[in-house]
Amino acid sequence: MSVKKGDKIKVEYTGKLENGQVFDTSEGKQPLEFEVGAGKIIKGFDNAVIGMKKGEEKEITLKPEEAYGDPNPKLLQKIPREKLPEGKEPKQGMMLAMKTPDGRQVPVKIKEVSDKDITIDLNHPLAGKTLNFKIKVVDIGSGSEEQKEKSEK
């Protein structure tokens, strides 16, 4: 049985930057479980597992457009220093967690610091990067009935 859109699968993986630095891995943790084609993970990873069989391993390289995209200059924003939590001394390159209007925590990087404000980068930390993954499919289950009907149309 090969992986197809709508299947719920489990994979073991290691993600590395071009310089070989590991940025994410399932090693020592539970395998990553997701529904193929549901848009819950990066596009290139999602597409790469289609056609794989249980136990199969694959190495892939994803360009930025298949992963987190290129950095968007519109996601650089200036905020007043007083918006920072008390006791935090902002430094260029520092990572902070900020809340979105819908309550989610997102990582932001401080790009510039001035006397009055700081410039934060809301781009994903891996935006603009080419990513290498080693993937192993450890389980293939069928998706929901609703998803099966959609993929048959």
N, C-alpha and C positions, 0 to 999 in steps of 0.2 A: 504494500500500500504506500503510495506517494503522497506527500503533503500537497493539499490543494486549498484554494481560497475557502474560508469558512471553517476549516479544521481548527480545533483547539490543540495546540502542541506545546511540548516542553523541550527546551533546548538548554544545553550547557554552552557557554561562550566565554571568550576573552576578547576584549577590545583594546587595541593598541594604537597609539599615534604613529606617525611615520618614523619617528626616532626610536620606536620600540617601547616607549613608556606605556605601561598598562594604565588605562583610565577607568576600566570597569571589567568585572569578571563575575561569573557565577561560582567560581571555584571556592569551595568551602561553604557554599550557601545552597539554597534550593535552586533547581533549574528555573529559568525564566519561562513562565507560562503565558501564552497569549493566543488570541484568535487571529489567524492569518487573514490579512486583507481588511481588518477592522479599523486600521489607521491609528492604532494605539502605540505603535513603535515606529522608528524611522523607516521611510519608504524602501531604501535599498536593502535593509536587513529583512524586512517583510517579504520583498520580492525574491530574495536569495534563497529562502527556505522552500519555495514552491518547487515541487518535483523531487525533493530530497526524500529518502527513505529512513525508517527508524534505524538508528545506529550509524547512519552515514555522517561523515565529517566533511567540512568544506572550509576553505579559506577564501575570504573576499576582501576587496579593497573598494571603499565607497568614496567617491568624490563629494565635496561639500553639498552639491545640489541633490545628492541621494541620501544625505544624512541630515545635518542641522542647517543647511543653507549657508549662504555667504553672509557676513556681518551686514546689518542694516544700519546705515548712519542715522536714521530716524529714531533708533533705539538708544541713542546717546542723549541723556537728559541732565539738565542742571537742576539741582535742588538746594535750598538754603541749608547751611550747616546745622542750624537749629532743629532741622527735621531728623537729625541723627539721634540715636539713643544717648542718654546722658552717660558720660564717662568714656565714650568711644572717640578716640583721636583718629580721624581719618588719614589714611596714607595711600598714596598711589599704589595700585595693584591689590589692595585689600579686598577681600570678598565679604559681602554682607548678605543677610537674608532680609528681603523686604516683602511686605504683604501686598497682594494685588487687591483691587476693589472687591473681587469676589472671595477674598479671604485666603487664597492660596499663597504659600511661601515660595518665592523665587530667588535664586542666587543672582546677585548683581556685583559687578566689579567696579571699583573706583578707578576712573581714568585720570582725573585731574583734581587737584585740591587748591582752592584759593582762600583768601581771608573770609569771604562772604558765603561762598557756595562750593559745592563739589559736583563734578560731572560723573554720572554713573552710566555704566554700559549694561543695558537690559538684554543684549544678545545672549544666546545660549553660550556657555563657555567653550563649546566645541564647534561653534559656527566658524566657517571658513577653513576647517581642518579636514584633511583626508584621513579616513579611519580604516584600520585593518581589523577584521574580525576572524576568529576561528570559531566555527559553529558546529555543534554535534546535536542532531535530533535524537532525543531520548524517549519521546513518547508522542504518538499521534492519536488524537481522539476526534470524533466528528463534532462539528459545531452544532448550534441550535437548529431546530427545525426551520425557524424563520430565516436564518442565514442560508441554509441549504436551498430553500425555495428561491431566494434571491440569486444565488450563484447558478441555478439551473436555467434561469430566464435569459 
